[in-house]
Amino acid sequence: MPTNRLNNPDSDYDLIIIGGGCSGLSLAAALCRLAVQPEHVPRTLIVEPRSRYTNDRSWCFWAQADHNNQGRQESRGSQAVDMAVDLIAKSWPSWEFSAESVSHRHASDEGWNYHYVPSIRFYEQIEELLAQNPKITLLKSTLVSEVKPVKGFLELVLECGSDVTESGRRVVTAGQIVDTRIPAQVDVGPAMLNQVFFGLEVRLESPHRFDDVARVMKDMRVDNEGFMFDYVLPLDRHTLLVEFTRFAAKSLPAESLRPDALESLRRVCGDASFQIVREECGVIPMGLSGFAVPADPRWIYTGLGAGAARPSTGYAFKRIQRWAEICAEGILKEGKAQGFPPDRPLLMWMDKVFLRTIASNPALAPQLFMSLASKVSADRLLRFLTDRPGMQDLLAVMLALPKLPLIRCAFAEIYAGIVTANRSHTWHEVL
Ligand SMILES: Cc1cc2nc3c(=O)[nH]c(=O)nc-3n(C[C@H](O)[C@H](O)[C@H](O)COP(=O)(O)OP(=O)(O)OC[C@H]3O[C@@H](n4cnc5c(N)ncnc54)[C@H](O)[C@@H]3O)c2cc1C
């Protein structure tokens, strides 16, 4: 059995994962899949406030397909991405960007597709996997209200679970904590922009008018509040997911966009009769500038509040799968969990310049995205969007963008970097 530095017989658990959402469950699933034997998994507790999982979000991502074995080549041995492949409900070989009645369609020459995972499939599959491992407990209807390092381990206060005393509180101890709570709870610094969106899944009486292409940024436009676009996924001949998205300088409640989403829906569906079957909404911080540092090195922050989302796009699902695998390997081999690895400095810097340009001049955003869509080939742009660009891809992206505003924002970003470097800051702020 591998040595496990997490093992501390005096604590209730070797590992406590705060939050059974995408990151928490992905990590637990990766531990189960990567452990040679089920008993090699450390004693793990996942604490989740929800009493049951619902189909609360659609996870989409680009992945490369293998012609013989649909969707698997991109995993390159990664079991985490293989697992996501098993969850895919629908894939599109082509996707579209549009603004002011001009559209650009992209399709990959290298087998990339745009994939859709309904979150309920993910939750149910992982719950089933975890139920087979006696070392992992998923405790629902419970939240963590306090974390405190004490001698030898970390102490957590749990509230309102089915497994608590009359007072509604229970104290448990852990050798290590992976904390996936969302930004509000972990006190992150302000984001450069917030991607705020509200989506409606509708079932139409008659077949809809769209061909089998994912409209990832449809009708990009600008109003007094900034940049916005629609997102339209034809899920089958009668079902559409229509989302209204804003890149907002301030965080808005996602629910406030429901009227805009209804308006987008009316535009997309025209006179067709439809029934709304599901809603989803969220706020994804883009380009966070700082994070609270946990009070103890055995306490790791991860998830959206700690670098899970790619700053310039807000895409996080696949990045979380990759992190979960790396983190699980670290736990199983060295007994040590790890947070989100920082992005490559040049990529991070380009993302920040890009975000700064949009934040300071939202009217330019449709032109920026349409320039990328028209001037950069689908595969180059995909490598950029999915965190794996080579130098030529980065160069192609830079050359496609209008120079003057970007140069201005590049200088502003360099200045911001100097100011940041002169302050005391966390590791995550370093470019
Ligand atoms: C509607 C929606 C659609 C999205 N679509 C995409 C997409 O298409 N592609 C993509 O790449 N990304 C997408 N994202 C972004 C990202 O992938 C998801 O937000 C993802 O769920 C982030 O994972 P996470 O673990 O950081 O957060 P979550 O999945 O939200 O998990 C955090 C967990 O912590 C729990 N929690 C909160 N407080 C406590 C507490 N005090 N104690 C214990 N637990 C607590 C929460 O209940 C939650 O389960 C989407 C996000 C949303 C909201």
The ligand as an ORCA input file, in Angstrom:
! r2SCAN-3c Opt
* xyz 0 1
  C     -25.236     27.176    -15.002
  C     -23.759     26.993    -15.243
  C     -23.324     26.529    -16.489
  C     -21.958     26.353    -16.728
  N     -21.554     25.885    -17.928
  C     -20.245     25.650    -18.158
  C     -19.813     25.098    -19.397
  O     -20.613     24.900    -20.311
  N     -18.502     24.816    -19.556
  C     -17.590     25.057    -18.578
  O     -16.396     24.745    -18.764
  N     -17.967     25.612    -17.402
  C     -19.265     25.918    -17.175
  N     -19.638     26.464    -15.965
  C     -18.574     26.897    -15.024
  C     -18.056     25.767    -14.099
  O     -17.702     24.617    -14.856
  C     -19.075     25.369    -13.059
  O     -19.468     26.484    -12.320
  C     -18.549     24.313    -12.078
  O     -19.640     23.787    -11.395
  C     -17.536     24.894    -11.105
  O     -17.146     23.904    -10.215
  P     -16.815     24.212     -8.685
  O     -16.490     22.944     -8.043
  O     -15.856     25.341     -8.602
  O     -18.185     24.820     -8.117
  P     -19.546     24.067     -7.818
  O     -19.790     23.008     -8.829
  O     -20.574     25.128     -7.679
  O     -19.270     23.375     -6.418
  C     -19.135     24.096     -5.214
  C     -19.889     23.310     -4.173
  O     -19.656     23.858     -2.892
  C     -20.860     23.700     -2.157
  N     -20.816     24.598     -0.998
  C     -21.068     25.919     -0.970
  N     -20.958     26.381      0.306
  C     -20.621     25.327      1.079
  C     -20.371     25.174      2.468
  N     -20.406     26.198      3.323
  N     -20.055     23.934      2.939
  C     -19.988     22.872      2.074
  N     -20.209     22.978      0.750
  C     -20.519     24.188      0.256
  C     -21.947     24.020     -3.171
  O     -23.210     23.525     -2.783
  C     -21.396     23.336     -4.416
  O     -21.879     22.013     -4.566
  C     -20.999     26.666    -15.714
  C     -21.467     27.174    -14.493
  C     -22.828     27.324    -14.259
  C     -23.256     27.876    -12.935
*
